[in-house]
Amino acid sequence: MKLCNGTTISVIGAGRIGSAIISSLRNHCGDSIKIIATGRREETLERAAKLGALAIRDNKQAVGEADMIVLSVKPHHFPDVVKQTGRDVWRGKLVVSVMAGVKVKTLANAMPGADVYRAMTNINVLVGKASTAVANPENDSPSKLIVEELFRCMGEVYWVPEEYLDVWTSLAGSGPAFIAEIVDALVLGATASGMPRDLAYKATLDVLEGTAILLRNANKHPATIRDEVITPAGTTIRGIIVMESEGIKSALMKTIEATYKRFIEIGIEIDQYVKKELDIS
Ligand SMILES: NC(=O)c1ccc[n+]([C@@H]2O[C@H](COP(=O)([O-])OP(=O)(O)OC[C@H]3O[C@@H](n4cnc5c(N)ncnc54)[C@H](OP(=O)(O)O)[C@@H]3O)[C@@H](O)[C@H]2O)c1
């Protein structure tokens, strides 16, 4: 099987992430694939249809007709999906879950005989700049290349051991929200000093984007770039002193740590809930 070669791909749960995946697939493969999308509300189905998917409510039909299935419902809705489809229809299917928290083993037990991958992407999939981690690097079936291509058309892809997915979720999954908060703070700071808000916003995004490219291309420790900007007794070092005295670095480190801890708690709750609902180990 190839990703863009007469393949039928079903997206179960065409919400925010599911819709973004449908758009990326359509852009990447054009009309060479059939996309089926499911949802419960009329609004969800209409949005998916506008993106070029056959939008239906019947999850069993969507799974039955697909070569590959993307699971993008909220994790606590996953048991409903399996109850609606039954277990047998998943056998032999390539299944990629982007649901937070539901472990590979649980997915495999819930959908016996499926070739299962678990991934965590982020909202930047909307602009083709997602960072996606995919677990199951030890799965050496040919389907790995198809999964890689699926996420490559949405941005960067990293194969990681499953144990890294919780911290990945806190850094890359929640990361766009943290970066948005930082952008907001910088814009307000410039506005307080007299710059029109619109201009401050554009400038902040330019700085963010440019610095990201500089850091990536320079391949140096961030402190090296910082030191290239600082001059003795200059202006930037005054700002760095404030950042240090206000504990910005430690606040950001704690942000990731706290988010990670909460993801572990939620992951355990979700995984147990799914196992209990589906009566699996
Ligand atoms: N948002 C993010 O930034 C992000 C990032 C990474 C991963 N994720 C993961 O991606 C998954 C989806 O997140 P989201 O933000 O896209 O959520 P969302 O917008 O709420 O989308 C979930 C979709 O699932 C549909 N759904 C629920 N039960 C269903 C069922 N039984 N059959 C078919 N469709 C059903 C809902 O349809 P109706 O609205 O019609 O009920 C909804 O459109 C979650 O598991 C989340 O952990 C999200």
The ligand as a MOL file (V3000), in Angstrom:
LIG
                    3D

  0  0  0     0  0            999 V3000
M  V30 BEGIN CTAB
M  V30 COUNTS 48 52 0 0 0
M  V30 BEGIN ATOM
M  V30 1 N -6.2690 19.9850 20.0240 0
M  V30 2 C -4.9580 19.7400 20.0630 0
M  V30 3 O -4.1000 20.6430 20.0680 0
M  V30 4 C -4.4580 18.3180 20.0700 0
M  V30 5 C -3.0970 18.1080 19.8550 0
M  V30 6 C -2.6410 16.8070 19.7910 0
M  V30 7 C -3.5150 15.7480 19.9410 0
M  V30 8 N -4.8120 15.9550 20.1800 0 CHG=1
M  V30 9 C -5.6720 14.7820 20.3570 0
M  V30 10 O -6.5210 14.6930 19.2260 0
M  V30 11 C -7.7860 14.1870 19.6410 0
M  V30 12 C -8.8680 15.1190 19.1410 0
M  V30 13 O -8.6640 16.4010 19.7060 0
M  V30 14 P -9.4260 17.6590 19.1020 0
M  V30 15 O -8.8880 18.8390 19.7820 0
M  V30 16 O -9.4150 17.5810 17.6180 0 CHG=-1
M  V30 17 O -10.9150 17.3430 19.6610 0
M  V30 18 P -12.3050 17.7580 19.0260 0
M  V30 19 O -12.1670 19.0110 18.2410 0
M  V30 20 O -13.3090 17.6790 20.1240 0
M  V30 21 O -12.5920 16.5880 17.9730 0
M  V30 22 C -13.0570 15.3350 18.3350 0
M  V30 23 C -14.0940 14.9290 17.3240 0
M  V30 24 O -14.5150 13.5960 17.6180 0
M  V30 25 C -15.8540 13.4860 17.2340 0
M  V30 26 N -16.4760 12.3330 17.8980 0
M  V30 27 C -16.7260 12.1470 19.2160 0
M  V30 28 N -17.2980 10.9400 19.4240 0
M  V30 29 C -17.3950 10.3630 18.2040 0
M  V30 30 C -17.8890 9.1270 17.7590 0
M  V30 31 N -18.3810 8.2220 18.6050 0
M  V30 32 N -17.8250 8.8550 16.4470 0
M  V30 33 C -17.3130 9.7620 15.5630 0
M  V30 34 N -16.8310 10.9510 15.9320 0
M  V30 35 C -16.8760 11.2520 17.2300 0
M  V30 36 C -16.4720 14.7960 17.6240 0
M  V30 37 O -17.5700 15.0090 16.7770 0
M  V30 38 P -18.8330 15.8920 17.2480 0
M  V30 39 O -18.2570 17.2320 17.5780 0
M  V30 40 O -19.6860 15.8690 16.0290 0
M  V30 41 O -19.3980 15.2200 18.4430 0
M  V30 42 C -15.3440 15.7900 17.3520 0
M  V30 43 O -15.4970 16.3870 16.1010 0
M  V30 44 C -7.7860 14.0810 21.1650 0
M  V30 45 O -7.6730 12.7160 21.5100 0
M  V30 46 C -6.5650 14.8530 21.5870 0
M  V30 47 O -5.9370 14.2310 22.6560 0
M  V30 48 C -5.3170 17.2150 20.2160 0
M  V30 END ATOM
M  V30 BEGIN BOND
M  V30 1 1 1 2
M  V30 2 2 2 3
M  V30 3 1 2 4
M  V30 4 1 4 5
M  V30 5 2 4 48
M  V30 6 2 5 6
M  V30 7 1 6 7
M  V30 8 2 7 8
M  V30 9 1 8 9
M  V30 10 1 8 48
M  V30 11 1 9 10
M  V30 12 1 9 46
M  V30 13 1 10 11
M  V30 14 1 11 12
M  V30 15 1 11 44
M  V30 16 1 12 13
M  V30 17 1 13 14
M  V30 18 2 14 15
M  V30 19 1 14 16
M  V30 20 1 14 17
M  V30 21 1 17 18
M  V30 22 2 18 19
M  V30 23 1 18 20
M  V30 24 1 18 21
M  V30 25 1 21 22
M  V30 26 1 22 23
M  V30 27 1 23 24
M  V30 28 1 23 42
M  V30 29 1 24 25
M  V30 30 1 25 26
M  V30 31 1 25 36
M  V30 32 1 26 27
M  V30 33 1 26 35
M  V30 34 2 27 28
M  V30 35 1 28 29
M  V30 36 1 29 30
M  V30 37 2 29 35
M  V30 38 1 30 31
M  V30 39 2 30 32
M  V30 40 1 32 33
M  V30 41 2 33 34
M  V30 42 1 34 35
M  V30 43 1 36 37
M  V30 44 1 36 42
M  V30 45 1 37 38
M  V30 46 2 38 39
M  V30 47 1 38 40
M  V30 48 1 38 41
M  V30 49 1 42 43
M  V30 50 1 44 45
M  V30 51 1 44 46
M  V30 52 1 46 47
M  V30 END BOND
M  V30 END CTAB
M  END
